[in-house]
Amino acid sequence: MPPPFEPLTLVHVVFSSRIAGGERHCIDLANAQAALGHRVHVIGSAGSAVEAALSPAVRFHGLALPLMRGWRVAALVRRLRADVCHGHLGPACKAVAHARSAARVGTLHVGYKAHHHASLDGLVCVNRAQHDNLPASDALASVIYNWAPEREPAAAARRTDLRAELGLAPHQMLVGSVGRLHPSKGMDLLINAFKSHAPADAVLVILGEGPDEARLRELAAGDGRIRLLGYRSDVDQALKAFDLFVSPSREEAFPLAILEAMRAGRPVLSTATQGPCEMLAGQPARLTPVGDIAALGAALAEEVARLRQLSPAERQVSYATAAYDRGHAVARTLSFYRDVMLHRAERAQAFEEQDEVYAGWRA
């Protein structure tokens, strides 16, 4: 195993054509590791948006077809002489399991699934509950919190006045959410809760794209207060216009959108899914039961009424976010890689010694 100061050859794997939370984490981690002098590669789908988001120091390898991805990843990892192969999201972790020439690590961006993660050497858990509920195995596991990467460099950030863009009057309250338009994110719950409980002059905006878009637009049809704005590259700027940020997810391991809202100082209302329960414990935020439209709507109405009594400056919230520091998380990830490499080498040595004992008995 290389000494702690020697650069590693690292291969990240993520099979996605578009960039959402798990993909953004992979990109920013790869870029940060390359900036520290490590040799970093990313294997993904050919034509993926991931390639353009990587720094010039990171080499991207695009696979044109999903056929035999595990075998092809393993062959490429061998050719690159990688020390570590790190999978992000289920299909990538399943492919990484084939790369036996390197230490195989997976991040549980969504959650543990045996058919994706059981054969890996190391598991990065993004919350404490994930770690505590892992099945017994030989794999090492560590809790390393994600962070909220900047969506675009500050110098290139678009100056966004979302309230002006929407034509809002000063007294109107803006409720917003950010996320992939997928059933797991619960945007349908938010639309229904808003329609039934929000005051007539409030406005709801949802930023994001995904397979549920047509259904959500149909659900929002007829209510001019609800705007689906699609993908935005200026989310950090747009968040500053929200009077209330809502995360209505049905399941969530570690929502980067909540971290972004915390960074922007926005009041947060979230369903009590796994990640937010840990992230928002002791924070000035509000949780509601998962999947309960009536409870979400009532809480939304109460928060809007409360915030309406405050000035814009008084609505600014301060959160404790030291646990989600980028530099600390990157350093812990690299340290975990070395722990996994050492553990793997020790297990291999133990097997060799066992084989020698068996050979002696047979002799």
TAMONOR-V238392 format. One record per residue. N is the residue number from 1. RES is the residue in one small letter. PSI is psi in radians with two decimals (* if undefined). Layout:
N:RES:PSI + N:RES:PSI
This chain:
1:m:2.38 + 2:p:2.55 + 3:p:2.81 + 4:p:-0.48 + 5:f:-0.15 + 6:e:2.35 + 7:p:2.53 + 8:l:2.74 + 9:t:2.03 + 10:l:2.36 + 11:v:2.11 + 12:h:2.55 + 13:v:2.21 + 14:v:2.11 + 15:f:1.53 + 16:s:2.46 + 17:s:-0.47 + 18:r:2.92 + 19:i:2.05 + 20:a:-2.76 + 21:g:-0.89 + 22:g:-0.67 + 23:e:-0.71 + 24:r:-0.67 + 25:h:-0.79 + 26:c:-0.81 + 27:i:-0.85 + 28:d:-0.61 + 29:l:-0.79 + 30:a:-0.78 + 31:n:-0.73 + 32:a:-0.70 + 33:q:-0.68 + 34:a:-0.66 + 35:a:-0.42 + 36:l:-0.01 + 37:g:0.09 + 38:h:2.71 + 39:r:1.92 + 40:v:2.33 + 41:h:2.65 + 42:v:2.22 + 43:i:2.25 + 44:g:-2.97 + 45:s:2.38 + 46:a:2.37 + 47:g:0.04 + 48:s:2.57 + 49:a:-0.29 + 50:v:-0.70 + 51:e:-0.79 + 52:a:-0.38 + 53:a:-0.15 + 54:l:2.63 + 55:s:2.78 + 56:p:-0.35 + 57:a:-0.17 + 58:v:2.27 + 59:r:2.26 + 60:f:2.39 + 61:h:1.91 + 62:g:2.26 + 63:l:2.13 + 64:a:-0.59 + 65:l:2.64 + 66:p:-0.05 + 67:l:2.22 + 68:m:0.75 + 69:r:-0.69 + 70:g:-0.81 + 71:w:-0.71 + 72:r:-0.67 + 73:v:-0.79 + 74:a:-0.74 + 75:a:-0.73 + 76:l:-0.70 + 77:v:-0.70 + 78:r:-0.81 + 79:r:-0.63 + 80:l:-0.16 + 81:r:0.83 + 82:a:2.50 + 83:d:-0.65 + 84:v:2.43 + 85:c:2.10 + 86:h:2.03 + 87:g:2.53 + 88:h:2.07 + 89:l:2.72 + 90:g:-0.97 + 91:p:-0.64 + 92:a:-0.73 + 93:c:-0.65 + 94:k:-0.69 + 95:a:-0.69 + 96:v:-0.55 + 97:a:-0.42 + 98:h:-0.28 + 99:a:1.21 + 100:r:-0.18 + 101:s:-0.20 + 102:a:2.89 + 103:a:2.21 + 104:r:2.06 + 105:v:2.54 + 106:g:2.47 + 107:t:2.31 + 108:l:1.22 + 109:h:-0.55 + 110:v:-0.94 + 111:g:2.97 + 112:y:2.29 + 113:k:2.15 + 114:a:-0.72 + 115:h:-0.23 + 116:h:-0.60 + 117:h:-0.20 + 118:a:-0.44 + 119:s:0.09 + 120:l:2.77 + 121:d:-0.43 + 122:g:2.50 + 123:l:2.20 + 124:v:1.99 + 125:c:2.43 + 126:v:-0.01 + 127:n:2.87 + 128:r:-0.65 + 129:a:-0.69 + 130:q:-0.85 + 131:h:-0.79 + 132:d:-0.41 + 133:n:0.13 + 134:l:2.50 + 135:p:2.72 + 136:a:2.33 + 137:s:3.07 + 138:d:-0.12 + 139:a:2.51 + 140:l:2.62 + 141:a:2.52 + 142:s:2.53 + 143:v:2.04 + 144:i:1.94 + 145:y:2.51 + 146:n:3.07 + 147:w:3.03 + 148:a:1.72 + 149:p:2.61 + 150:e:2.34 + 151:r:-0.50 + 152:e:2.66 + 153:p:2.49 + 154:a:-0.64 + 155:a:-0.48 + 156:a:-0.04 + 157:a:2.34 + 158:r:2.38 + 159:r:1.94 + 160:t:2.24 + 161:d:1.48 + 162:l:-0.61 + 163:r:-0.74 + 164:a:-0.69 + 165:e:-0.65 + 166:l:-0.14 + 167:g:0.65 + 168:l:2.50 + 169:a:2.75 + 170:p:-0.55 + 171:h:-0.19 + 172:q:2.39 + 173:m:2.31 + 174:l:2.00 + 175:v:2.39 + 176:g:2.79 + 177:s:2.70 + 178:v:2.29 + 179:g:2.94 + 180:r:2.42 + 181:l:1.45 + 182:h:2.55 + 183:p:-0.59 + 184:s:-0.42 + 185:k:-0.20 + 186:g:0.43 + 187:m:-0.48 + 188:d:-0.65 + 189:l:-0.74 + 190:l:-0.78 + 191:i:-0.81 + 192:n:-0.71 + 193:a:-0.72 + 194:f:-0.80 + 195:k:-0.65 + 196:s:-0.32 + 197:h:-0.39 + 198:a:2.58 + 199:p:2.75 + 200:a:-0.48 + 201:d:0.05 + 202:a:2.74 + 203:v:2.44 + 204:l:2.24 + 205:v:2.44 + 206:i:2.14 + 207:l:2.17 + 208:g:2.98 + 209:e:2.87 + 210:g:-3.14 + 211:p:-0.31 + 212:d:0.10 + 213:e:-0.83 + 214:a:-0.74 + 215:r:-0.69 + 216:l:-0.68 + 217:r:-0.67 + 218:e:-0.68 + 219:l:-0.62 + 220:a:-0.21 + 221:a:2.40 + 222:g:-0.19 + 223:d:1.75 + 224:g:-0.15 + 225:r:-0.27 + 226:i:2.17 + 227:r:2.14 + 228:l:1.96 + 229:l:-0.02 + 230:g:-2.85 + 231:y:2.39 + 232:r:2.38 + 233:s:-0.11 + 234:d:0.63 + 235:v:-0.77 + 236:d:-0.69 + 237:q:-0.77 + 238:a:-0.65 + 239:l:-0.57 + 240:k:-0.31 + 241:a:-0.25 + 242:f:2.37 + 243:d:-0.51 + 244:l:2.25 + 245:f:2.34 + 246:v:2.30 + 247:s:1.81 + 248:p:0.37 + 249:s:2.61 + 250:r:-0.50 + 251:e:2.47 + 252:e:2.10 + 253:a:-0.77 + 254:f:1.54 + 255:p:1.94 + 256:l:-0.53 + 257:a:-0.62 + 258:i:-0.71 + 259:l:-0.69 + 260:e:-0.72 + 261:a:-0.67 + 262:m:-0.73 + 263:r:-0.61 + 264:a:-0.09 + 265:g:0.48 + 266:r:2.48 + 267:p:2.41 + 268:v:2.30 + 269:l:2.20 + 270:s:2.65 + 271:t:2.68 + 272:a:1.04 + 273:t:3.03 + 274:q:-0.93 + 275:g:-0.93 + 276:p:-0.60 + 277:c:-0.66 + 278:e:-0.78 + 279:m:-0.65 + 280:l:0.03 + 281:a:2.19 + 282:g:0.05 + 283:q:2.76 + 284:p:1.19 + 285:a:2.98 + 286:r:2.40 + 287:l:2.55 + 288:t:2.79 + 289:p:2.56 + 290:v:2.31 + 291:g:0.07 + 292:d:1.72 + 293:i:-0.74 + 294:a:-0.76 + 295:a:-0.70 + 296:l:-0.77 + 297:g:-0.74 + 298:a:-0.75 + 299:a:-0.71 + 300:l:-0.81 + 301:a:-0.72 + 302:e:-0.72 + 303:e:-0.71 + 304:v:-0.77 + 305:a:-0.72 + 306:r:-0.81 + 307:l:-0.50 + 308:r:-0.46 + 309:q:-0.14 + 310:l:2.70 + 311:s:2.81 + 312:p:-0.68 + 313:a:-0.63 + 314:e:-0.32 + 315:r:-0.21 + 316:q:2.33 + 317:v:2.46 + 318:s:2.27 + 319:y:2.71 + 320:a:1.94 + 321:t:0.24 + 322:a:-0.49 + 323:a:-0.25 + 324:y:0.72 + 325:d:2.28 + 326:r:-0.88 + 327:g:-0.71 + 328:h:-0.76 + 329:a:-0.71 + 330:v:-0.76 + 331:a:-0.73 + 332:r:-0.63 + 333:t:-0.79 + 334:l:-0.68 + 335:s:-0.67 + 336:f:-0.69 + 337:y:-0.83 + 338:r:-0.62 + 339:d:-0.74 + 340:v:-0.73 + 341:m:-0.76 + 342:l:-0.78 + 343:h:-0.72 + 344:r:-0.76 + 345:a:-0.68 + 346:e:-0.70 + 347:r:-0.72 + 348:a:-0.70 + 349:q:-0.70 + 350:a:-0.69 + 351:f:-0.70 + 352:e:-0.76 + 353:e:-0.64 + 354:q:-0.75 + 355:d:-0.68 + 356:e:-0.67 + 357:v:-0.81 + 358:y:-0.71 + 359:a:-0.67 + 360:g:-0.67 + 361:w:-0.70 + 362:r:-0.60 + 363:a:*
